[in-house]
Amino acid sequence: MELAINPLTPGFAAEATGVDLQSGAGDNLTAAIRQAWLDAGGLLVVRDQNLTTERHIEFSKHFGPLFGDPATEPLQETVSIYIHPDHPEIYRVSNQVEADGKPKGRKGAGTYWHSDVSFRERPAGASILVAKQLPDVGGDTIFCDQTQAYAALSDAMKEMLVPLSAVHDFEVAARTQYAQPIVVEDDMSGANMAVHPIVRTHAETGRKSLFVNPGFTSHIEGFDDDESAAILGFLYEHCTRPQFLYRHRWQDHDMVIWDNRSLMHFAVMDYPDDLPRYMERTTIIGDRPT
Ligand code: SIN
């Protein structure tokens, strides 16, 4: 088998088949997958990757330094219960509890439009999520392409947005995005707030994208609250139009690589607790948006 790439949706999503990253991926294959991900426009589904957690981490490091890696991030004094106990680079998403009653991962993670970790000075670049256990049906993840969304705006709107910056704050999600407001967690200790340009230029492709998300963006600098809410509300409605979306229906052992620099995502929690869903995610520390 050889690496084959097929588009899943025009503009930003593709599927890769014919590779087995568990049995080893040389530099050439890894570089080819990374390039296919960039060429696809930010989302690559790599099918049939029954990866160990160790191999998942090793592969992810080709995309950049990882959040949680003690080699690149200072060790935190307290570690979230959602982080893998043996692998601090792995964030766990799950609707299950362990025998000792502790959650196996964050239940309801990402059940709102967001770009991972946008509340940090250096938000996520890629996120790499591997499906370990899936419900028979449900639990899809929807992605939205903020590059195509930006391109579709009028010149007048682009001109207004380009000089603007917005504040990103983890507490926006904590307050507004969960059915029950949650307490800000230990894993969010440190910088939880950052100011980023509303329009960012992708450091590798040079393409411009909108960079605001309902999960973490609190307001646009320099505007009154109601003005800021109106502009952001328009941008969210615009970005989530059907032509900018791809809905991923997970298959066993899918590995999905997405680019938080240009995409938002939304995890659909439409499956009951007696249908287990367990996913492991690595998150790459990206560049400072410009
Ligand atoms: C996330 O990383 O936001 C969770 C995505 C998912 O579980 O589908």
Residues whose N, C-alpha, C, O or C-beta is under 5 A from the ligand:
A	BS01	SIN	V93 A109 G110 D140 T141 A267 M279
